[in-house]
């Protein structure tokens, strides 16, 4: 089990927000980005087009459920969605709430940082995480 | 019409690979990334969850058609998918074929460059573009 995501799903701990037989929703512990969430296909599959069409739709329905919860609870300026997998070729999506005052705005979070975030702003966003996770679970209950 | 993507769709020129009443597929002119393609929702809509569920599925079906064509024709190491829109809040997807020897691998293309690409390698990939665009059109004919 050399894949980091396979290892994480085998022992997800506190990071796991929700899971079913196909997919897991994981809270990402990244200081600058409270609310950053990953949607992970449980099986070790490399590309979205390696999945059957209905499986792809299911992955994206979970991504939309996370996006909707982030918008409702965190009120970000924009949602960023990305699936790279160059280092970890196991289907997973990054869902990131972005704000005008965050460390990289308006660039992607993988670009060099543009500024430092204020601890107070980050603390206020972190305080929303229990409500965010409850909203994600609620949206997924409604969609399944 | 202040939005760059609205302007592009009004006068797409040679960049337009395919379009219907909902979506446009645009070839991105980025020297380091032959094959880089954008899928753009024609109307000025900000987030994926501003679209109706069936519209979202249609967007992603076009993304999968582009991904499948890139894999079949260009044989990349990995496909990268991203939708940010921080600067241009008009739904669009980046679909990027990635290679171990490309300028940023294994990082996202928005990270600082790791190396320079060889002109011969880039020329060989550029030579595949007519076949790539034909395959995208073929996949979209089959899916619609």
Contacts between the chains, C-beta under 8 A, distances in Angstrom:
chain1	res1	chain2	res2	distance
A	46	B	78	7.6
A	47	B	67	6.9
A	47	B	71	7.0
A	47	B	78	7.5
A	47	B	79	5.6
A	48	B	64	6.4
A	48	B	67	6.4
A	48	B	79	7.5
A	48	B	81	7.1
A	49	B	64	5.5
A	49	B	67	5.0
A	49	B	68	5.0
A	49	B	71	6.5
A	49	B	79	7.7
A	53	B	61	7.9
A	53	B	64	7.7
A	56	B	60	6.8
A	56	B	64	6.4
A	57	B	57	5.9
A	57	B	60	7.4
A	60	B	56	6.9
A	60	B	57	7.5
A	60	B	60	5.3
A	61	B	53	8.0
A	64	B	48	6.4
A	64	B	49	5.5
A	64	B	53	7.8
A	64	B	56	6.4
A	67	B	47	6.9
A	67	B	48	6.4
A	67	B	49	5.0
A	68	B	49	5.0
A	71	B	47	7.0
A	71	B	49	6.5
A	77	B	86	7.4
A	78	B	46	7.5
A	78	B	47	7.5
A	78	B	84	7.3
A	78	B	85	5.8
A	78	B	86	5.1
A	78	B	89	6.1
A	79	B	47	5.6
A	79	B	48	7.5
A	79	B	49	7.7
A	80	B	82	7.6
A	80	B	83	7.3
A	80	B	84	4.8
A	80	B	85	7.8
A	80	B	86	7.1
A	81	B	48	7.1
A	81	B	81	8.0
A	81	B	82	6.8
A	81	B	83	4.5
A	81	B	84	7.8
A	82	B	80	7.6
A	82	B	81	6.8
A	82	B	82	4.0
A	82	B	83	7.5
A	82	B	84	7.6
A	82	B	108	7.2
A	83	B	80	7.3
A	83	B	81	4.5
A	83	B	82	7.5
A	84	B	78	7.3
A	84	B	80	4.8
A	84	B	81	7.8
A	84	B	82	7.6
A	84	B	98	8.0
A	84	B	108	5.4
A	85	B	78	5.8
A	85	B	80	7.8
A	86	B	77	7.4
A	86	B	78	5.1
A	86	B	80	7.1
A	86	B	98	5.9
A	86	B	105	6.1
A	86	B	106	3.8
A	86	B	107	7.1
A	86	B	108	7.6
A	87	B	106	4.8
A	89	B	78	6.2
A	98	B	84	7.9
A	98	B	86	5.9
A	105	B	86	6.1
A	106	B	86	3.8
A	106	B	87	4.8
A	107	B	86	7.1
A	107	B	110	6.6
A	108	B	82	7.2
A	108	B	84	5.4
A	108	B	86	7.6
A	108	B	108	6.8
A	108	B	110	4.2
A	110	B	107	6.7
A	110	B	108	4.2
A	110	B	110	4.7
A	110	B	111	4.8
A	111	B	110	4.8
A	111	B	111	6.8
A	112	B	112	6.4
